[in-house]
């Protein structure tokens, strides 16, 4: 795959990244079997062998088991650690943490950020994270407190670059105003079924600040995956029409459609099927012309351009 700068981090990554949310084959740690772990390791290795060089985690993915599985791979494949950009996220706390009546919430307190980082480092078996992201905006998040925590982590060599996820442009600006170093990514949901980032200033801000937009759920949770008929879904039908004209799959079409945007969207491929992981990588070779791109965009809008 071609490479692209990861914002202003100094890291270079591939045009598609690998999202590790599914590598534990579930969300309940007690239900993860030895076979599930084997399949997870196989998926990570398949992505690496297919050329992916950005691997994205979060501390909540199967309550850390996904990070553990990747740590198992890194122990047996030291070359992988040298060649990939290793990313994870923090800031979401499930209900019951730390007390039985604690609500599900977001937590940008310095104590939680720094503790989460230490736990992720331990599970992954590494000394430093290449990219550390705030997962979802904490309404009570204090930019000064976050800046202090991030600064300590950077100075300690535990985090090399920082980003956010699911932030609106105004939230990016509020936190960036207190940081002495740049936020290098904003990871958001982007796909033909969710056009908000094209119109709410998110991608404009990425262009203006040279931030990398990472696209989670680029296939809309499976809406644009697979080969089943469109079944009356006009947007899927439009994607299928473009896919037919280009001679590629529906999923590859959507990945390539996202990458056509000048902000340099990096779709995060989440399949754990090695064949689909390899197929997705071929999207890097697909060139969308403007007319084809706009056919899908207009179908997604549900009305002509104004």
N, C-alpha and C positions, 0 to 999 in steps of 0.2 A: 504493500500500500504506500501511497504518497504520505509525506509527513507535513505537519503544520505546527507553528509555534503554539505552545499552550499559554495563550495570553502573553503577558510580559514576564512570565516565570523564569525564562531562560531554558525551560525544558522544551523538547520537541517531541510531538506525539503523532500517532497515525490518524488518518482522517476518520476512522471509526474507533471507538473504544469498546471495552468489554465491561458490562455491568454485572456485578457478581451477586446480585440479590438472590438469585435462584440456585446457587451452587450447593446449598444444603438440602435442596429438594423439599423445602417447607419452612415454617416459621416457628415450630415448637422444638426446642433443643432435645427434649426427651424422646422425640419420635425420629430423630435422625439416626439411621442405621449405618453400619459399616459399609454396606453397599451404596448408600446415599453419599457417603464421604468419597468413596472410590469414584462414583460418577461425577461428583463435583470436581475432584482433582483432574479427571479426564477432560472435563469441559474447559478448565483453566488452561491446561496444557494444549488443548486443541486451539484455543484462541491465540495463545502465544505462537504456536507453530504456524497458524494462518497469518501471522504478521501483526496482530494487535499489540500495541505497546502502551496503552492507557488502561489500567484496571481499577475500577471504581467500586468501593465498598461503603458501608455505613455500619456503625456500631450496633444498630438495631436489627440488622439482617440476621434473622434467626438468633437474635440475642448474642451475637458475636461468633456463632459457629461458622458463618461464611468466612470471616477473617481467619479463624483457626484452620479451616481447610486450605486456604491459600498459604497460610504459614507452613503447613505440611508440604505443600508443593515447593515452596522456596527453600526448604531444608535440603531437598534432593536436587534442586536445580538452581545453584547459585548464579548461573549465567542469566537467569530470568531477572533476578533482582537488579543486576547491573544494567539491564537493557530496558526495563519498563519504568513507567511513571506510576507509582503506587499511591492511590488516593483513598481516603475514607472521610466519613462525615460524623458529626456529633450534634447533640442539642435536643433530641427527642427523648422523652422519658415516658415509659408506659405506665398505665395505672397500676398501683400497688408498689411502686418504687419511690421511696424506700419503705413506706408503711402500707399496710393493707388498705387503708382508706385514701391513700395518695391518688389524686386524679392524673389521668394522662395529660401531659403538658409538654411545653418546650422550655428549655433551660439553658440560658446563655451566661449563667453565673461563672465567674472565673474558676471556682472550685470544680464545677462540673466539667467545664471544657478541659481543664488540665488533667483531671482524673480520667476522663474518657480517653484522652490522648494516650496516657500511660497504659491503659488497658488494651487499646488497639495495638500499640507497639508490641505488647507482650503476646497478644494472640497471633499477630502476623510474624513475630519473631524477627523484627528488624529494629534498627537503632533510630531510624528517622522515617517520617512520612514525607513523600514528595509534595503531596497536596492535601491540605486539611480544610474541610468545608463545614460551615454552619448549615445544618440540614433544613430547618424551617424557621421562619422569623419568630422569635420570642417577643411577645408584646411587652414584656418587662425587661427586655434586653437593654443593657446600658452600654452604649458604644465605647465609653471610656474604660469600663471594666473589661469588655471584650478585647480592646486594644492592649490593655496591660497583660492579659492572659496570653494573647498571641505573641506579644513581644517577648515574654519570658520563654515561651516554647521555642521561638526562633533563636533566641540568644543561647539557649541550651542545646541547640542543634537537633531538636526533636522534630521540628517541622521546617520544611524548606520553602513552601509557598502556601498561600491561603486563598480561600474562595468562599463563595456562598451558594446556597441552593434555594430555589423557590422564592427569591427576593424580588420585589418590585424595584424599579429604578430609584424611587425615592428612598427606599430602605438601603439600597446599595450606597447611595450618596451619604446618608446619615452615618453609616458605619465607616465608610471610606474617609469621611472628614476627620476622624479621630485616629486613623492608622498612619504610621509613618512609612508604610510600604503598601504597594498596590494589592487589591483583591484581583486575582488573575482569572477567575472563572465565575460564572453564574450558571448553575445547573437547574434547568427548568423543563417542564413538560412541553414538548413541541412535536407536533405531527399534523397532518392535514385536517384532523378532527379537532384540533385546538390551535387556532390562529392568533390567540391573544398576544403572544410574544412578538408577532409581526406588527402589531398596531398599538401596543401599550407603552412603547418606548424601550422595552427590554433589549431587543436586538440593535436598536439605534444606539443605546448606551454601550453595548458591547463593541460596536464599531468605533464610537467616539473614544472609548477608554482602552481600546485594544484588549478587551476581555474576551475569553473564549466561552462561547455558549455551549454547554454540554446538554444534550437532549435525552432526558429519561423517558421511558415508555414511548419510543419513537414509532412503534407499531400500534399505539393506542390499546395496550393490553391485549393484543391479538386481533383487533378489528382489521388490521391491514396485513395480518400474517396468514399463512396457510394458502390453500388453493380452492377452497369451497366457493360456490357461486355467490355473487353479490347479494342475491336474495332481496332485491328491491332497495338496496342501499345505494343511492345515486353517487355518493362519494367513492365508495369502493368500486363501483362500475367505472367511474372516471379513471381511477388508478389502474384498473384492469385494462382499460382501453390503451392507456399510455404504455403499460407493461407489454401488451400485445404488439404495439408498434415498435417497441425497442427490443423485443425478444428476450425479456427477462421476467423474473417472478414479481409478484405483487410487493413482497417485502423489499427486494432489491430496489424496485422503483421508488418506494417511499424513502429509503435511506439516501438514494441518489438525489431525490427531490429536496431533501433537507440540506444536503451538502452543497446544493447549487447556490444557496444564499451567500452573499459576500461577507457576512460576519464570520464565516468559517464554522458553522454548526458541526459539532462532533456527536453523531448519534451513538448512544450506548447500547450495544447489542446485548440482549439478555437471555437468549436461548441457551440451553445447556445441551442441545443436540449438536454434536460435532459437525455433522453435515451442514446444518443450517448456519452454524458459526462460520464455516468456510464459505458458504454461499454468500452470506452477507458481506464478506470482505470484497467480493467482486463488484459491489456497488461503487467502489472508488474509481472504476474504469468507465462508468456511465456518464455521458455528457447530456444534460438537459438543455435544449434550446429554450428561448423565452416563451415561444408559443405553447410548447408542450407543458412547460412549468405552469403557465397561467391557466391552462385548461383545468388542471387540478385545483389551483388556488380559487378559481371562480366557482368550481363545483363545491369546494369547501365553504365558500361564502354563501352559496345558495342563491346568489343573485349576481347580475353583471357588475362590473366595476363601475363606480359612480362617475 
